[in-house]
């Protein structure tokens, strides 16, 4: 109770980003007495807070509201605040799923059956502190949430699937040689979203579907072009090819001696010169 009315108090350690988010909400005020922000104890205010996406934990009822959550059968503008004892953090209508690598974070009131299905996913757990379900962000987990539980819209599913797949299986480009193709190079492309069309425009290329690699003519300029293209696309490039004209560098002892003498302090030159002559 505050100023004669029930309020929803927001208590947290100071964080400038959280303060800026809260200040944008309609009807929010700051209490100098309690040193906390507060909202009207109403459904619109509570739902507006949920939409900010801020993590939260329900305090003991009676400090900021009645001893029990207000019922749907009371006034329509009163808040349906989630119970502290439940493993669900919000009304089913306010089910919220966020992708925050490497997790999918689920907030909302779930049925017993839905919770059982959710817990069947490996390493899924209930976070008591933030009052949400934590699911490993994997493509098969996302598909389960979309198809089995119908938690995610088709559009959101497609967006997250692309993002998660890119992390699980990043695009790679590997260049190498093989004794079977002495005058050619081999190119292997793998990973989600890797650019294959680029290779299709290279003359004299040939794809071996059984071994999943491309055979290309050996050309240093072509190799450089391939590396530049895939590097620009932020594709991992693994180049195992040495330039065709690369040769082992032979040591020129006369040049080496002159270089070392040039780097030697003058006070040590007599000794260095003697050592080198020896």
SULTAFEN-V833093 format. One record per backbone hydrogen bond with DSSP energy under -1.0 kcal/mol. CO is the residue of the C=O (numbers start at 1). NH is the residue of the N-H. E is the energy in kcal/mol with one decimal. If there is no record, write none. Layout:
CO|NH|E + CO|NH|E
This chain:
2|5|-1.5 + 5|2|-3.1 + 6|41|-1.6 + 8|39|-2.5 + 10|37|-1.2 + 15|19|-2.4 + 16|20|-2.3 + 17|21|-2.0 + 18|22|-2.6 + 19|23|-2.5 + 22|25|-1.9 + 25|28|-1.0 + 29|38|-2.7 + 31|35|-1.3 + 31|36|-1.3 + 36|31|-3.1 + 37|10|-3.5 + 38|29|-2.2 + 39|8|-3.2 + 40|42|-2.2 + 42|46|-2.5 + 43|47|-3.1 + 44|48|-2.1 + 45|49|-2.0 + 46|50|-2.2 + 47|51|-1.8 + 49|52|-1.4 + 50|53|-1.5 + 60|63|-1.5 + 71|74|-1.3 + 75|78|-1.8 + 77|43|-1.5 + 79|81|-1.0 + 90|109|-1.0 + 91|94|-1.9 + 92|95|-1.6 + 96|107|-3.1 + 98|105|-3.0 + 100|103|-2.7 + 102|137|-2.6 + 103|100|-2.5 + 104|135|-2.5 + 105|98|-2.4 + 106|133|-2.9 + 107|96|-3.5 + 111|115|-2.4 + 112|116|-2.2 + 113|117|-2.1 + 114|118|-2.4 + 115|119|-2.6 + 118|121|-1.5 + 121|124|-1.6 + 125|134|-2.9 + 127|131|-1.3 + 127|132|-1.2 + 132|127|-3.2 + 133|106|-2.6 + 134|125|-1.7 + 135|104|-3.1 + 136|138|-1.6 + 138|142|-2.6 + 139|143|-2.4 + 140|144|-1.6 + 141|145|-2.3 + 142|146|-1.9 + 143|147|-3.2 + 144|148|-1.8 + 144|149|-1.4 + 145|151|-2.9 + 153|157|-2.4 + 154|158|-2.2 + 155|159|-1.9 + 156|160|-2.6 + 157|161|-2.6 + 158|162|-1.8 + 159|163|-1.8 + 160|164|-3.0 + 161|165|-2.5 + 162|166|-1.7 + 163|167|-1.0 + 164|168|-2.7 + 165|169|-2.9 + 169|192|-3.1 + 171|236|-2.0 + 172|190|-2.0 + 173|238|-3.3 + 174|188|-2.6 + 175|240|-2.9 + 176|186|-3.1 + 178|181|-1.9 + 181|184|-1.6 + 183|218|-1.3 + 185|216|-2.9 + 186|176|-2.1 + 187|214|-3.4 + 188|174|-2.5 + 190|172|-3.2 + 191|194|-1.2 + 196|200|-1.1 + 199|202|-2.0 + 206|215|-3.2 + 208|212|-1.6 + 208|213|-1.2 + 213|208|-2.7 + 214|187|-2.6 + 215|206|-1.5 + 216|185|-2.7 + 219|223|-2.4 + 220|224|-2.3 + 221|225|-2.1 + 222|226|-2.5 + 223|227|-2.5 + 224|228|-2.4 + 225|229|-2.3 + 226|230|-2.3 + 227|231|-2.2 + 228|232|-2.0 + 229|233|-1.0 + 230|235|-2.8 + 231|234|-1.7 + 236|173|-2.9 + 238|175|-2.8 + 243|246|-2.0 + 252|256|-2.4 + 253|257|-2.5 + 254|258|-2.1 + 255|259|-2.2 + 256|260|-2.5 + 257|261|-2.4 + 258|262|-1.9 + 259|263|-1.4 + 265|268|-1.5 + 266|269|-1.2 + 268|272|-2.6 + 269|273|-3.1 + 270|274|-1.8 + 271|275|-2.4 + 272|276|-2.5 + 273|277|-2.0 + 274|278|-2.0
